[in-house]
Amino acid sequence: MKDIIFKVISNELIAKNTYECKLSGDISDITASGQFVNIKLDGFYLRRPISVCDAEGGVLTIIYKVVGEGTEAMSRAEAGTEWLTLTGLGNGYNTSLSGDKPLLIGGGAGVPPMYMLCKKLISEGKAPTVILGFNTENEVFYKEKFEELGAKVIVATADGSVGVRGFVTDAMAGLDYTYFYTCGPEPMLKAVYNASATSGQFSFEERMGCGFGACMGCSCKTKYGNKRICRDGPVLVKEEIIW
């Protein structure tokens, strides 16, 4: 874990209320897909935890949705803006358990960590299928990016405006997969848990104070005792989760 300065390279709107931000800085502590960073913004007491979408060549890519004052301030950041950022947080996904045909399921703000994970799995010779879940067509992002990696991509929208009508679980029906990885809002994760045919790994979204395990503000109960989402997670395996 390091607290270092990242400089904004670009900060662009890519879908409804959704921005892709590229930053330059030391990414050496980002070692696994599913990790996150915690960004300090001027004028705000608490940092903003954001999933890592990609980290390569000294460039950190994050994707965030404007949902409050903090992310609204982030959306106004111009090239050259500097953010003090804690990196290398969280445990990330374990790809050794994936089998040959892993299924990746991302919902909304849970889509970004699937991208770095997809790159990793393909580099290991796996053939992932990716389900991207959104409410409506104007919220869809990164479909083409996943396809460029060589993954099979299925889009699901709640209103049926594009792709499969319904939720990610509707898109899961009938798929053949060896293991799964997922990230998204908790109701989606619970639905995936109930619909899944194999073991898998879940990345939980949680409000955090410190982001590295000191404040205990993001603790949750598991079958193996209490765990801190920021330090012991955000990735938990299916068999340990208590809903």
Buried (B, 14 or more C-beta within 10 A) or exposed (E): EBEBEBEBBBBEEEBBBBBBBBBBBBBEBBEBBBBBBBBBBEEBEBBBBBBBBBBEEEBBBBBBBBEEEBBEBBBEBEEEBEBBBBBBBBBBBBBEBBBEBBBBBBBBBBBBBBBBBBBBBBEEEBBBBBBBBBBEBBBBBBBEBBEEBEBBBBBBBBEEBBBBEBBBBBBBEEBEBBBBBBBBBEEBBEBBBEBBEEEBBBBBBBEBBBBBBEEEBBBBEBEEEEBBBBBBBBBBBBEEBEE
